[in-house]
Amino acid sequence: MEKEILLELVEKSKLSSFKHNYYFLFAKRGFTRSCIEEAEGMSNVRLIKFEEM
């Protein structure tokens, strides 16, 4: 999964009225290095690979 998908999800979630958002992203083929690095800097994101399910 690409970093851009994570960033797009975060942007779209700003349209909601929730104060706190948590993101659980699931990927069958894994995540790109840039996506992992971006998520590491965000305390409300959890990346879950297929092997972990």
N, CA and C atoms as a LAMMPS dump frame, in Angstrom:
ITEM: TIMESTEP
0
ITEM: NUMBER OF ATOMS
159
ITEM: BOX BOUNDS ff ff ff
-5.0000000000000000e+02 5.0000000000000000e+02
-5.0000000000000000e+02 5.0000000000000000e+02
-5.0000000000000000e+02 5.0000000000000000e+02
ITEM: ATOMS id mol type element x y z
1 1 1 N 0.846 -1.17 0
2 1 2 C 0 0 0
3 1 3 C 0.891 1.233 0
4 2 1 N 0.503 2.182 -0.799
5 2 2 C 1.272 3.415 -0.956
6 2 3 C 0.958 4.438 0.136
7 3 1 N 1.925 5.284 0.417
8 3 2 C 1.779 6.358 1.399
9 3 3 C 0.623 7.291 1.034
10 4 1 N 0.412 7.518 -0.258
11 4 2 C -0.631 8.441 -0.709
12 4 3 C -2.03 7.986 -0.266
13 5 1 N -2.232 6.7 -0.167
14 5 2 C -3.533 6.18 0.281
15 5 3 C -3.763 6.557 1.738
16 6 1 N -2.739 6.415 2.553
17 6 2 C -2.836 6.809 3.96
18 6 3 C -3.134 8.298 4.075
19 7 1 N -2.399 9.122 3.348
20 7 2 C -2.591 10.568 3.428
21 7 3 C -3.971 10.984 2.916
22 8 1 N -4.467 10.314 1.893
23 8 2 C -5.808 10.61 1.376
24 8 3 C -6.875 10.263 2.412
25 9 1 N -6.697 9.143 3.083
26 9 2 C -7.64 8.744 4.137
27 9 3 C -7.657 9.77 5.268
28 10 1 N -6.498 10.225 5.674
29 10 2 C -6.406 11.23 6.74
30 10 3 C -7.102 12.519 6.318
31 11 1 N -6.879 12.949 5.094
32 11 2 C -7.528 14.171 4.59
33 11 3 C -9.052 14.021 4.565
34 12 1 N -9.54 12.909 4.069
35 12 2 C -10.986 12.695 3.992
36 12 3 C -11.621 12.61 5.369
37 13 1 N -10.882 12.106 6.349
38 13 2 C -11.437 11.979 7.697
39 13 3 C -11.65 13.343 8.356
40 14 1 N -10.999 14.37 7.855
41 14 2 C -11.177 15.723 8.396
42 14 3 C -12.579 16.255 8.131
43 15 1 N -13.289 15.614 7.218
44 15 2 C -14.666 16.009 6.92
45 15 3 C -15.648 15.519 7.988
46 16 1 N -15.214 14.561 8.801
47 16 2 C -16.095 14.03 9.843
48 16 3 C -16.107 14.951 11.055
49 17 1 N -17.071 14.743 11.917
50 17 2 C -17.182 15.58 13.11
51 17 3 C -16.461 14.97 14.319
52 18 1 N -15.798 13.849 14.125
53 18 2 C -15.082 13.207 15.227
54 18 3 C -13.829 13.996 15.583
55 19 1 N -13.563 14.102 16.871
56 19 2 C -12.384 14.83 17.326
57 19 3 C -11.114 13.994 17.169
58 20 1 N -11.242 12.701 17.438
59 20 2 C -10.087 11.805 17.388
60 20 3 C -10.361 10.703 16.369
61 21 1 N -9.431 10.523 15.459
62 21 2 C -9.56 9.477 14.459
63 21 3 C -8.421 8.476 14.61
64 22 1 N -8.738 7.216 14.44
65 22 2 C -7.759 6.143 14.471
66 22 3 C -7.873 5.388 13.162
67 23 1 N -6.731 5.016 12.615
68 23 2 C -6.704 4.391 11.305
69 23 3 C -6.073 3.007 11.395
70 24 1 N -6.782 2.014 10.906
71 24 2 C -6.286 0.657 10.809
72 24 3 C -6.285 0.296 9.334
73 25 1 N -5.104 0.192 8.77
74 25 2 C -4.988 -0.118 7.348
75 25 3 C -4.551 -1.566 7.193
76 26 1 N -5.242 -2.286 6.356
77 26 2 C -4.966 -3.691 6.105
78 26 3 C -4.444 -3.839 4.678
79 27 1 N -3.367 -4.6 4.505
80 27 2 C -2.804 -4.793 3.176
81 27 3 C -2.416 -6.25 2.977
82 28 1 N -2.882 -6.796 1.895
83 28 2 C -2.565 -8.184 1.567
84 28 3 C -1.107 -8.32 1.125
85 29 1 N -0.615 -7.335 0.368
86 29 2 C 0.745 -7.408 -0.17
87 29 3 C 1.744 -6.557 0.601
88 30 1 N 1.336 -5.948 1.695
89 30 2 C 2.258 -5.165 2.505
90 30 3 C 2.19 -3.674 2.215
91 31 1 N 3.138 -2.943 2.789
92 31 2 C 3.17 -1.492 2.717
93 31 3 C 4.513 -1.032 2.164
94 32 1 N 4.498 0.079 1.451
95 32 2 C 5.746 0.629 0.949
96 32 3 C 6.533 1.223 2.116
97 33 1 N 7.823 1.377 1.918
98 33 2 C 8.691 1.945 2.958
99 33 3 C 8.208 3.343 3.331
100 34 1 N 7.791 4.138 2.341
101 34 2 C 7.341 5.5 2.633
102 34 3 C 6.062 5.499 3.464
103 35 1 N 5.177 4.537 3.227
104 35 2 C 3.947 4.422 4.013
105 35 3 C 4.275 4.043 5.458
106 36 1 N 5.185 3.116 5.625
107 36 2 C 5.59 2.694 6.97
108 36 3 C 6.219 3.858 7.728
109 37 1 N 7.085 4.595 7.063
110 37 2 C 7.741 5.737 7.709
111 37 3 C 6.732 6.817 8.089
112 38 1 N 5.771 7.069 7.221
113 38 2 C 4.731 8.065 7.512
114 38 3 C 3.898 7.628 8.727
115 39 1 N 3.509 6.363 8.746
116 39 2 C 2.687 5.829 9.841
117 39 3 C 3.441 5.834 11.172
118 40 1 N 4.741 5.619 11.131
119 40 2 C 5.538 5.625 12.357
120 40 3 C 5.513 6.987 13.036
121 41 1 N 5.316 8.038 12.265
122 41 2 C 5.256 9.383 12.825
123 41 3 C 3.872 9.779 13.3
124 42 1 N 2.92 8.861 13.17
125 42 2 C 1.533 9.142 13.567
126 42 3 C 1.121 8.137 14.64
127 43 1 N 0.697 8.62 15.788
128 43 2 C 0.351 7.723 16.893
129 43 3 C -1.021 7.074 16.74
130 44 1 N -1.798 7.513 15.772
131 44 2 C -3.161 6.999 15.614
132 44 3 C -3.314 6.091 14.388
133 45 1 N -2.193 5.563 13.887
134 45 2 C -2.228 4.699 12.706
135 45 3 C -1.644 3.336 13.041
136 46 1 N -2.317 2.292 12.584
137 46 2 C -1.835 0.915 12.749
138 46 3 C -1.868 0.249 11.387
139 47 1 N -0.718 -0.233 10.93
140 47 2 C -0.622 -0.941 9.666
141 47 3 C -0.625 -2.444 9.95
142 48 1 N -1.506 -3.16 9.306
143 48 2 C -1.648 -4.59 9.57
144 48 3 C -1.472 -5.357 8.258
145 49 1 N -0.459 -6.209 8.231
146 49 2 C -0.188 -7.027 7.054
147 49 3 C -1.045 -8.294 7.102
148 50 1 N -1.218 -8.902 5.953
149 50 2 C -2.029 -10.121 5.827
150 50 3 C -1.534 -11.212 6.784
151 51 1 N -0.23 -11.347 6.923
152 51 2 C 0.346 -12.392 7.798
153 51 3 C -0.039 -12.198 9.263
154 52 1 N -0.378 -10.982 9.646
155 52 2 C -0.715 -10.678 11.036
156 52 3 C -2.174 -10.959 11.364
157 53 1 N -2.974 -11.188 10.342
158 53 2 C -4.408 -11.413 10.573
159 53 3 C -4.673 -12.843 10.979
